[in-house]
C-alpha cells in the first residue's frame, strides 16, 4: 500500500505526509528501493514536520523504512528537489523507482 502511494508520488513529483514513530514527516520522495537486508525504503527530501533531533531549517535528506510509516498520503505541497545530489544512495542496494 505505502509502496504504491510513494511510487505514484515519485512519478508525478508530489510530496507526501507520513507518520513515523510519533513524528509527522512531510517529504518529497526521490527513490524507492531496498536495503541489502531486503527492507523496502524511500529516500526523500524532508522539508517540514518533525524527526528525532529536529529538522534543520530548509530541510534535509531522509531514508525511511516503509515498514515504519503510517498514514502515507499525498499532501498537495510542491515537490522539493532538495539540496545537492541524493547523498544516501549507498544505503539502497536495489533501486525500484527513481525520479
Secondary structure, 3 states (H helix, E strand, C coil): CHHHHHHHHHHHCCEEEEEECCEEEEEEEEEEEECCCCCEEEEEEEEEECCCCCCCCCCEEEEEEHHHEEEEEECCCCCCCCCCCCCCHHHCCEEEEEC
